[in-house]
Every structure is written in structure tokens, then in C-alpha cells.
């Protein structure tokens, strides 16, 4: 494949994956805008907090992609596997701490943005849902990075499309509006998409490194 074709084959799916992931949360915020002002405010605060914690596994994903790519380049499949699993472990460890914070001090976190009792009450409930998906959000973020290190940008794109747009957002819409759960239902839908994406990408990474190790002539 020509260099330009190779760049497009890697770059377009990676760009599409980012667009799909960012887009689903933007779409969720647009849907939350149809709800009461307190629900929208709580949604925006909780999204800001979840976005803040996400920055750490996002950075780890970039580092993991570089380290896995270096290992592949020097024909060291065991080093690639070790680097990828280490990155995933770091991401999971941090997001476990973030989930604990969301569970144990939600009022402190939401209270840093508002003193409105209605917003506080809804925001605390949203952070409980956020705590549920933190681990999976970290896993999907870092797994996306280490898969990129293996040259696979297509799998994360496809799973982001399927999990977020075909499952998570439609489920969130149904729970929010059809079943009357409001913004909490919207968040449970998003959480479901993240859980599916995290599990699927972790499984994809595991399969890729197992296959890579089998090709290692040194065993």
C-alpha cells in the first residue's frame, strides 16, 4: 500500500472513532436540553467531571500506543503485549479511584459547581451512574490506544459506532423519554454503550496480542 493510502487507512478510522465518541455525548447533551433546567444543569456538571477523569486514561492511551508501536517495530510481540497490558492496568487503576470519588463524595464534587438543591440531588444520582461506567470508559479509551499501536484503528471505530449509536443512545432516549426516567435514563443508556465498548475492545486487544505472540518464532 502506498504511504498516502496507508495514512488514510489508519487515519480515517481513527478520526471517525473520535468523532463518534465525542458526537454521542454531544447528542446526549442536546437531548438533555429538552428536559427541565435543573436536569440539564446537573447533566452538564456531571459530564464535565466525567470528562475531567477521562483525560487521564486518554493520555495513558497515547503513551500505550507509542510503546506498543515501538515494540511491534522492533519485532518484540511480548514487549508489545506487556506494554499494552501495563497501560490498561494504569488506566483501570486510575478510573477505579475516580469511581470511588464519584460514589463517596458526590455532593462535594457537584457542590463545587452549584448550591442549588435540585441540581445537587440530580447531579449526585448522575455521578452514581458515572461511577458505574468509569472503569469501562477507562478500558475502552486505553484499549483504543494500544490497538492503534498494533495498527488497528478500524476495530475501535466500528465498536464505537455499534455500542454508542446503535445501542447506548437509542436506549438512553427510550429510558429518558418513553419510560419517563429523565436524564438518569439517558445516562444509563450512555453507560450501557460504554460498558459494551469497553468489554469488546478489551477482548479485541487480547485476541490481537495472542495472535501476535503465536507468530513470534522465538516463542
QUIGI-V918982 format. One record per residue. N is the residue number from 1. PHI is phi in whole degrees, 0 to 359 (* if undefined). OMEGA is omega in radians with two decimals (999 if undefined). D_LAST is the distance of its C-alpha to the last C-alpha in Angstrom with 2 decimals. Layout:
# QUIGI-V918982
N_PHI_OMEGA_D_LAST, N_PHI_OMEGA_D_LAST
This chain:
# QUIGI-V918982
1_*_3.13_29.40, 2_297_-3.12_32.00, 3_306_-3.13_31.52, 4_294_3.11_34.34, 5_296_3.11_33.00, 6_295_3.11_29.57, 7_298_3.13_31.39, 8_293_-3.13_33.45, 9_296_3.11_30.59, 10_272_-3.00_28.93, 11_284_-3.10_32.17, 12_296_3.08_34.38, 13_296_3.12_32.22, 14_296_3.11_31.65, 15_294_3.13_35.40, 16_295_3.13_36.20, 17_298_3.13_34.03, 18_297_3.13_35.93, 19_298_-3.14_39.20, 20_295_-3.09_38.56, 21_290_3.12_37.64, 22_293_-3.08_40.56, 23_296_-3.10_42.83, 24_291_3.11_42.51, 25_285_3.04_43.68, 26_294_3.11_46.45, 27_296_3.11_47.51, 28_296_3.10_47.54, 29_294_3.09_49.78, 30_297_3.10_52.09, 31_293_3.11_52.37, 32_297_3.11_53.06, 33_295_3.11_55.88, 34_274_-3.10_57.72, 35_263_3.14_57.93, 36_296_-3.13_60.26, 37_305_-3.14_60.16, 38_296_3.12_58.92, 39_294_3.11_55.95, 40_297_3.14_55.08, 41_297_3.13_55.44, 42_297_3.10_53.23, 43_301_-3.09_50.61, 44_293_3.11_50.62, 45_295_-3.12_50.38, 46_296_3.08_47.50, 47_297_3.10_45.65, 48_300_3.14_46.20, 49_293_3.12_44.69, 50_295_3.11_41.66, 51_293_3.12_41.21, 52_296_3.14_41.41, 53_294_-3.12_38.63, 54_295_-3.11_36.49, 55_299_-3.11_36.59, 56_290_3.07_34.17, 57_297_3.08_31.21, 58_296_3.08_32.13, 59_294_3.11_31.69, 60_297_3.11_28.41, 61_299_3.12_27.24, 62_295_3.11_28.12, 63_295_3.12_26.29, 64_297_3.12_23.18, 65_299_-3.14_23.37, 66_294_-3.08_23.61, 67_293_3.09_20.74, 68_295_3.12_18.35, 69_298_3.08_19.74, 70_298_-3.13_19.27, 71_295_3.10_15.57, 72_296_-3.13_15.20, 73_297_3.11_17.47, 74_266_3.09_15.51, 75_59_-3.12_12.31, 76_236_-3.09_10.73, 77_298_3.13_9.69, 78_291_3.07_9.22, 79_294_3.10_12.56, 80_296_3.12_14.05, 81_297_-3.12_13.47, 82_297_3.14_14.84, 83_296_-3.13_17.73, 84_294_3.14_18.63, 85_294_3.09_18.77, 86_295_3.11_20.71, 87_299_3.13_23.15, 88_297_3.12_23.69, 89_299_3.12_24.38, 90_298_3.14_26.91, 91_297_3.14_28.54, 92_295_-3.12_28.90, 93_298_3.14_30.28, 94_295_-3.08_32.91, 95_291_3.02_33.95, 96_294_3.08_34.36, 97_294_3.11_36.84, 98_297_3.11_38.54, 99_297_3.12_38.91, 100_297_3.11_40.48, 101_296_3.12_42.93, 102_297_-3.11_43.87, 103_281_-2.94_44.53, 104_261_3.14_46.43, 105_229_-3.09_48.36, 106_295_-3.11_48.96, 107_293_3.09_52.66, 108_295_-3.11_52.06, 109_292_3.12_49.67, 110_294_-3.13_51.94, 111_296_3.07_54.97, 112_291_-3.10_53.80, 113_252_-3.04_54.68, 114_205_3.01_57.69, 115_246_3.14_60.28, 116_293_-3.08_61.30, 117_298_3.13_61.06, 118_294_3.13_60.22, 119_294_3.11_57.35, 120_300_-3.10_56.12, 121_297_3.14_56.15, 122_291_-3.12_54.25, 123_298_3.10_51.82, 124_298_3.10_50.93, 125_296_3.13_50.15, 126_292_3.12_47.98, 127_292_3.03_45.98, 128_298_3.08_45.28, 129_296_3.11_43.68, 130_300_3.11_41.95, 131_297_3.14_40.48, 132_296_-3.05_39.03, 133_266_-3.12_37.15, 134_305_-3.10_36.14, 135_301_-3.10_32.80, 136_288_3.08_31.97, 137_295_3.09_33.35, 138_295_-3.13_31.01, 139_297_-3.11_27.98, 140_291_3.13_28.95, 141_294_-3.09_29.73, 142_288_3.10_26.50, 143_299_3.07_24.38, 144_301_-3.13_26.36, 145_296_-3.07_25.53, 146_289_3.03_21.75, 147_294_3.06_21.77, 148_298_3.09_23.84, 149_299_3.08_21.21, 150_274_-3.12_18.96, 151_88_-3.13_22.05, 152_254_3.07_23.20, 153_254_-3.08_26.86, 154_283_-3.11_28.14, 155_299_3.09_26.77, 156_300_3.12_28.53, 157_298_-3.09_31.66, 158_294_-3.14_31.85, 159_287_3.04_31.35, 160_295_3.10_33.91, 161_297_-3.08_36.31, 162_292_-3.02_35.86, 163_289_-3.06_35.76, 164_277_-2.98_38.43, 165_268_3.13_40.78, 166_265_-3.11_40.62, 167_241_-2.98_40.38, 168_300_-3.09_41.00, 169_292_3.08_44.02, 170_300_3.11_45.83, 171_295_3.12_45.35, 172_299_3.11_46.61, 173_298_-3.12_49.58, 174_296_-3.14_50.46, 175_294_-3.10_50.25, 176_291_-2.98_52.18, 177_258_-3.10_54.99, 178_289_-3.11_55.15, 179_263_3.03_54.59, 180_72_3.14_56.36, 181_277_3.12_53.75, 182_71_-3.05_54.23, 183_296_3.09_51.77, 184_297_3.10_49.90, 185_297_3.09_49.13, 186_300_-3.14_47.96, 187_291_3.08_45.51, 188_295_3.06_44.21, 189_295_3.10_43.48, 190_300_3.13_41.58, 191_298_3.11_39.70, 192_299_3.10_38.68, 193_299_3.13_37.31, 194_294_3.13_35.26, 195_296_3.13_33.88, 196_298_-3.11_32.84, 197_297_-3.13_31.30, 198_298_-3.13_29.40, 199_295_-3.10_27.90, 200_295_-3.11_27.07, 201_288_3.06_25.38, 202_295_3.10_23.34, 203_295_3.12_22.17, 204_297_3.10_21.50, 205_299_-3.13_19.37, 206_300_3.12_17.32, 207_295_-3.11_16.85, 208_296_-3.08_15.96, 209_288_3.06_13.19, 210_296_3.10_11.73, 211_295_-3.14_12.00, 212_295_3.13_10.63, 213_296_-3.14_7.29, 214_294_3.13_7.28, 215_276_-3.10_8.19, 216_283_-3.11_5.50, 217_295_-3.12_5.46, 218_278_3.14_3.83, 219_80_999_0.00
